[in-house]
Amino acid sequence: MKSEVYAFAARWASILRNPQEKNSILFQNACDVAKKICQECENFHIYASKVDDSSRRGASSAWNLARLNNALDEIDDVSSAGALLINYARSIATQNDEGKRTLNAAERASLISIFNRLATICDESDPDFSGNVEEINLVVNLARRNASTQKREEVEQRLVVKADRNFSFTELVLTKEEDEWLEGSRGQKGKLPAEEVVGLFKAVEEYFFNEERERLASNADGWTIVFQDDKGRRRRFSGPLCRDGNAQILDLSDLFRRTLGISNLYVFDSNERPDSLERIETSYDFVEEDSLQSRLHESISIDVPSNTLRHTIQYGDDTKVVKEYHNPEAMESLVKNLKGENPFGVVPSICDDPDFARNFSETTRRYDFTATTRKGKRWNYSGVYDQTELPDEWARFISQVEIFKSKCEKGEMFLKSIYGRRPRQSDEFIYLSVVFENSYKTYYYLTDDDTIKVGNYVMVPVGNEEEEEMVQVVAKEYYTRAKAPRSPETTKYVLEKTKEITGDDRVVFL
């Protein structure tokens, strides 16, 4: 019986959400619609005979959606929910005796809330659910205040994703204007790539089925997700919208938004986490002017979640270089420097000028660029690789990529100072060759600190007054007394090593 009542409630909720659908019963007058609802309730032996406090409060507050939802939260059985439904439907019929109007937005919103609650009460998870998910149904309800108009809104989002790759999305928004509710709605249908559907289903199943999740009854400001297996059996989970930064639920919400390409889905987190870059793909091609064959191909792939940057260079058909960098600190810095509403800028409009022209030889270097965020926002650019067709913040972006790479390229295998070194012997002195600021002439100093390396900065005494100056070490060698370039007795000692100074390979002074 509960499964039949669930189907009845779900069917009516769907009808009420789509008033513009062709041949909809909602084109009939409100009185007839209300009477039909009452008649169908009686077919399921649902009557208005049980009128407890919660159903009475619900019927009296049906014009106030917030109070109605609060009353519905107290109802947890079919009889009470059915009594509220019939009482409210009868009130609509009574107020519309003349039959001159259809259901208004507030009446439809109230009926949807009641039918949703009735469906939730009847939607018991099947203990024989196989776990072989064929369909995901997600419903989100949210009461909010519009940031731009400061008007109260009631929002319901409904999403269906099927294993056959089809999906549908509907949103119903009711806005309170003084004493009247105004309605807005939108919808979207489509077919998703197979691999993205597989990834979404896998992530959702791992979150909900790997451990027992608490099942809550939540009507307002909450979500309900129902899984259906290949045998038609259902399993339901419900809960409040998560605004406390739970990493798993936030990431799962972002995955829904990316997969569906709908950036303002509320899903499980109400979509309140700030958006950020997720992935960047860019390629560059230099083609032969005569044959149009690729002479040089480069690509850069940046995957923010894995802190990975991949740079590929293809020379003709035979030579290929692939470098992969993984550095969380460098990635954090790169993303931080690419914040903003449009971090890559806009392409100049010079190409739209009818008087603008270029030689064919100037078009042989071309690029493609795509960047996406966690919530599905996307930037796409393509064209000739020069300042007339690149976005105006390109220099900033490509310099950040170069900085990322430089932070990772600190290997030692090719340094002669590393592979050419030998252990210092007990009778050897450590001679350092150093340079002073604005000078390329080298001077010898001694040290007992074997941790000093080429490139380090040290403090040394200078002249008869022994004034301290900072110099950079450009060479380090071990000599016995007999082979030393200068006598140890006439060579001054380094005073101390200074803190490390970052920079490029040139001599840099503080």
ZAKOLPA-423377 format. One record per residue (C-alpha): x, y, z; residue in one letter. Coordinates in steps of 0.2 Angstrom, whole numbers, plus 5000, padded with zeros to 4 digits. Example, Ala and Ser with C-alpha at 12.3 -4.5 7.8 and 13.67 -1.06 7.14 Angstrom:
residues 2
506249785039A
506849955036S
END
This chain:
residues 510
500050005000M
501450125004K
502250104987S
500650144979E
500350304989V
502150344985Y
501850334967A
500250444969F
501150574978A
502750574967A
501550584951R
500650734958W
502150824964A
502850804946S
501250874938I
501251024949L
503051064945R
502751074927N
501151184924P
501651224906Q
501751044900E
500651004886K
498850934891N
499250964909S
497850944921I
498351104929L
497551194914F
495851154922Q
495151264935N
495751254953A
494151184960C
494151034948D
495950994952V
495651004970A
494150884969K
495250764959K
496550764972I
495250724985C
494450584975Q
496150504972E
496550514991C
494950424995E
495450284982N
496850254994F
495750265009H
496550425014I
495250535023Y
495150705032A
494450615048S
496150625057K
496450805060V
497750815073D
498650975079D
500050965066S
498850935051S
497751075057R
499151195059R
499751145042G
498151175034A
497951345042S
499751405037S
499751335019A
499851505012W
501451535022N
502651405015L
503951425029A
502651385043R
501951245032L
503651165030N
503851175049N
502151095052A
502550955039L
504150915049D
503050855063E
502050745053I
502750565051D
501250455046D
500250435030V
498550475039S
499050645046S
499950695029A
498350635020G
497250725031A
498250885029L
498150865010L
496250835009I
495950985021N
496951095010Y
496251034994A
494551065000R
494951245006S
495551274988I
493851204981A
492851314993T
493751474989Q
493551434970N
491651394969D
491451494953E
492851394944G
493551544935K
495451524939R
496851394939T
497951354954L
499051504958N
500951484962A
500651484981A
499351344980E
500451244969R
501951264980A
500951214996S
500351064987L
502051014981I
502751024999S
501350915006I
501550784992F
503350784995N
503150745013R
501850615009L
503050534997A
504550545009T
503450455023I
503050315010C
504750295002D
505450155013E
507150085007S
506949905001D
507949785011P
508349684995D
509149834986F
510549754976S
511649904975G
511749894956N
511150074954V
510250114938E
509550284942E
509850424955I
508450544960N
509050704970L
507850834977V
508450984986V
507351114996N
508051285001L
507351435009A
508451585005R
508451775003R
508951834986N
510651934988A
510152064975S
508352094979T
508352044997Q
506651954994K
506251785002R
506251634990E
505751454991E
506751344980V
506651164975E
507851084963Q
507550904956R
508850804947L
508750634939V
510350544932V
510150374924K
511450244920A
510950254901D
511750434902R
510150534901N
509850664914F
508450794918S
508550944929F
507151064935T
507051204947E
505551294954L
505851464962V
504451554972L
504751734977T
503751824990K
503151994984E
502152074998E
500651955000D
500951874983E
502051724978W
502851744960L
503451594951E
504951554941G
505551394934S
506851324922R
507351154916G
508751054907Q
508850884899K
510350804890G
511450654888K
513150644897L
514750564891P
514850384897A
516450394907E
515750544917E
514250454921V
515250304927V
516350414938G
514850504945L
513950344950F
515550274957K
515850424968A
514050434974V
513950244978E
515650244987E
515050394998Y
513350315003F
513550135002F
515350105009N
514750145027E
512950165035E
512450345033R
511150415045E
509450435037R
508550585042L
506850655038A
507150835032S
505850935022N
506551115021A
508351165018D
508850985015G
509150855002W
508450684998T
509350554987I
508450404981V
509350264972F
508450134961Q
509249974956D
508949864940D
507549774949K
506549934953G
506949934971R
507450094980R
508550154994R
508350325001R
509550445011F
509050615017S
509950755027G
510250935030P
511151045018L
513051045023C
513751215026R
515151165039D
516451115026G
516350925027N
517650885013A
516850735006Q
515150805004I
515850964997L
516850874984D
515450764979L
514350914977S
515650994965D
515750834956L
513850844952F
514051024946R
515550984935R
514750824927T
513050904924L
513851074918G
512651164930I
513651284941S
512251334953N
511651164958L
511351154977Y
511650964979V
512150934997F
513151095001D
511951234995S
513351284984N
514151414996E
515951364995R
516951494984P
517351424967D
519151394962S
520151334947L
520051144944E
520951114927R
521851204913I
522251134896E
523251234883T
524151184867S
525251274855Y
525651224837D
526951294825F
526551234807V
527651234792E
527051374780E
527151274764D
526451104770S
525451154786L
526251004795Q
526651024813S
528451074816R
528251104834L
526851054846H
526751104865E
525451074878S
525251114896I
524051024907S
523751084925I
522650974937D
522451074953V
521750934964P
523250824961S
524450974962N
525150914945T
525751014930L
526250914914R
527250994900H
527450904883T
528450954868I
528350864852Q
529650904838Y
529050834822G
528550654822D
530050574830D
530550674846T
529450694861K
529850764878V
528650754893V
528950834910K
527750804925E
527850914940Y
527050884957H
527151014970N
525751064982P
526651224988E
526951284970A
525151244965M
524451344979E
525451494974S
524951474956L
523051464960V
523251604972K
523951714958N
522551674946L
521051724957K
519651844951G
518151844941E
519151824925N
520951784929P
521451764911F
520751924904G
519951964887V
520551954870V
520852124862P
519552174849S
520852224836I
520452074825C
518652144823D
519252294814D
518952274795P
520552364792D
521552244802F
522552114791A
524052004793R
525151904782N
524851714781F
526651684789S
526051764804E
524651634807T
525751484808T
525851494827R
524151454835R
523551404852Y
522051334861D
521551364879F
520251294891T
520151324910A
518751254921T
518251274939T
517651154952R
515851214949K
515951204930G
516351384925K
517351374909R
518551494899W
518951454881N
520151544869Y
520951504853S
521851594839G
523551654833V
524851654847Y
525251834848D
524551984858Q
523152024845T
522251854849E
522851804866L
521951854882P
522652014889D
523151924905E
524151794896W
525851854902A
525351844920R
524751664917F
526251594908I
527451674920S
526551584934Q
526751424925V
528651464923E
528851504941I
527951334945F
529151244934K
530651334942S
530151284959K
530251104954C
531751104943E
533051094957K
533950934953G
535750894955E
536250754943M
536850874930F
537850984942L
539750954940K
539951024958S
538950874964I
539650734953Y
541350804952G
541650824970R
542650704981R
542850685000P
543950805009R
545550735016Q
546150775034S
547650875027D
546650985015E
546051155017F
544351225010I
544651364998Y
543151464992L
543151574977S
542051724979V
541451874970V
540952044977F
539552154971E
539752244954N
541352134951S
541751974942Y
543451954949K
543651814961T
544551804978Y
545051664989Y
544451635006Y
544651495018L
543351405029T
543051265040D
541251245036D
541051105023D
539151135022T
539451295012I
539051264994K
539251354977V
537951494976G
537851524995N
538151695002Y
539451725015V
540151865026M
542051905024V
543252025031P
543952155018V
545552265019G
546652325033N
545052385043E
544252205042E
542652275036E
541252145034E
540552125016E
539351995009M
540051894994V
539351754984Q
540351584983V
540651534964V
541851394967A
542351274981K
543951164981E
545051064993Y
546951094993Y
548451025003T
549651155009R
550851104995A
549551134981K
548551274988A
548351424976P
548851544991R
549751505007S
548451475021P
549451595032E
549051745020T
547251695016T
545851765027K
544451655034Y
542551675030V
541651745045L
539951665043E
538751595031K
537151705028T
535351645026K
534951575009E
534451694996I
533251634982T
533451694964G
534051644947D
535851584943D
536551764941R
537451844955V
536251934966V
536552034982F
535452104995L
END
